[in-house]
């Protein structure tokens, strides 16, 4: 009964007493002012936008959502101690920005111990008002746009145990006042674009348990003062520009469980003192400049679970026998010189979930023991492995990533491949696989990426993928597939690459059903027929490659509907008619936003997709699939297009390459081409263009390749800017009348006239000038002088010989 009485008493207290203990009025008003400042920052905001409907003047702020207050005490009120204001937006992206000034009212609530304002897209400087919140223990400001420096007052928050500034735009070195944070437990300054050296004063924070300065721009070496942080459990300095060696005594941090130094420029070897870290669970040193041999003692660390050593200049001693004392979950020895067969000691790691042995010298077949281990991610790309894949590999329900590209695997894919229901990424490019694609592969509902390119797969029938599935990336290019273009893909398809096969027939009329398609590559097939109107209804399309087919008909005016396209290649077909004027309305070639998405961004490891092959500046080149957003290309070459080049094309200011060569185009080169401010390559050769090369081309500061050969152009080649560097005569050859310094052919107006003509030309103006400009007196004196020089004032001779000579005609040259 006593216990029952206590229980009823506590219920009575919570129902009737605690609500009466309201927060102080000034704190309530401060929070209402904060709400008002948010709403005032944008007229489209309302209370529901930020989930603050419960914040009103008629109730205690301790009853509001996202607010916590202190426990009841002898006082008559409960003070606000916590504000959970993370991700206030309830709307979908793109989310609006908030100025940092909206936070000002919160600085009045000095009782705050926890403040979470993360993921709100707040921009501006960090206010000095944070200094008022001297009782803060937990401060989360990640995923905003705070900029400028980390202010010194941050380091006066003596009770702070958790500070997260991840994903902001802060810069500059930490203040020396950092040493005042003696009680700090957790410090995270990730991705703030901080610059400069990591300050030595970081060692004053002796209570730190977690330290992350990841994804900034810190340089120089790791400060030795980190060795003073004896309570440190996590040290994360990844994704910076740190150089020099890892401190030799890094092993003197006895409580370290996670040491993350990847993606820097660290040199030297792995310090041997690390073997003293008995609590170490994660060692992440990938993507540095480390050298030396990978020591076997690393595998004697009993607690080690995650080991990443790849992409350094480290070497693996293939003769050393490894008997691991650890039980690994994740292992990366990418590009570490591992040779021979896949090391069998890996079979002892029964909990292994991630294995990356790519870019090594591995040989032999895919081991049966590895296929039976139930590993989640297996990455063995860029080795010399051979043989076929064991069917048991696809019986695993854990397998989510299988990357075997660029090996020498062969044979057909196992028919039970569809049993791997958890498979999300399958990359088998550049091997010798053959035969048809197993129909069962369409049963893998979670499949996101399927890359079978550059093999010897064949067949006319294809798996029918679930239209409601997740498959977004499909690359069947460079195989031996035939028949009509398959269209049985998911509605989520973003990238469809079928080039370099033997597909025939016409383009599918239902292409617009793939409403999210961004990349369509059908180059080097046997496609015929007209360009379907449905193709030009895909507003999301950013890359379209149809080159080297036998497509016919004209380019429809609806091409302007491709508002996102940045790479358009229909070269080497049989297209006729004029270039549509609507080409000048291709928005993706006018503006330069980063439109292209990368499917690889959703994956936890690096995937290099097959490059897009185009004719770039007179040669076939592969444009990196990861950076297609930096290219803007329009290639109509090697067709039968006629008529004039539309002047509207000059509006494509983002265009980097324009190729209309090998057509039947006539008329003049548009003057508007001088507005193609980003163009690097301009190929107008092998047409019937006439007139002169526009002087406006001298404005093209990025131009490095110009070809106007084999036309009917005349006149002077413009000089100035980049045009003065276009001096290879071959790119002007076979025109009817070009001249200029670039081809070493003088223009008619530059040639000197014949000598007689030149003398007459220069003399006449002189006499006119003397008579008119100098005046009659000077002209009279000049005439007397000329007469004297000609001999008219010479005294007559006295003998007969001179008289006879005088009778002869006077032949003097003036």
Secondary structure, 3 states (H helix, E strand, C coil): CHHHHHHHHHHHHHHHHHHHCCCCHHHHHHHHHHHHHHHHCCCCCCHHHCCCCCCCCCCCHHHCCCEEECCCCCCCCCCEEEEECCCCCCCCCCCCCEEHHHHHHHHHCCCCCEEECCCCCEEEECCHHHHHCCCCCEEECCCCEEEECCCHHHHHCCCCCEEECCCCEECCCCCHHHHHCCCCCEEECCCCCCEEECCHHHHHCCCCCEEECCCCEEEECCCHHHHHCCCCCEEECCCCEECCECCCCHHHCCCCCEEECCCCCCECCCCHHHHHCCCCCEEECCCCCCEEECCHHHHHCCCCCEEECCCCEEECCCCCCCCCCCCCCEEECCCCCCEECCCHHHHHCCCCCEEECCCCEECCECCHHHHCCCCCEEECCCCCCEECCCHHHHHCCCCCEEECCCCEEEECCCHHHHHCCCCCEEECCCCEEEECCCHHHHHCCCCCEEECCCCEEEECCCCCCCCCCCCCEEECCCCEEEECCCCCCCCCCCEEECCCCEEEEECCCCHHHCCCCCEEECCCCEEEEECCHHHHHCCCCCEEECCCCEEECECCHHHHHCCCCCEEECCCCCCEECCCHHHHHCHHHHCCCCCCCCHHHHCCCCCCCCCEEEEECCEEEEECHHHHHHCCEEECCCCEEEEECCHHHHHCCCCCEEECCCCEEEEECCHHHHHCCCCCEEECCCCEEEECCCHHHHHCCCCCEEECCCCEEEEECCCCHHHHHCCCHHHCCCCCEEEEHHHCECCHHHCCCCHHHHHHHHHHHHHHHHHHHHCHHHHHHHHHHHHHHHCCCCCCCCCHHHHHHHHCCCCCCC
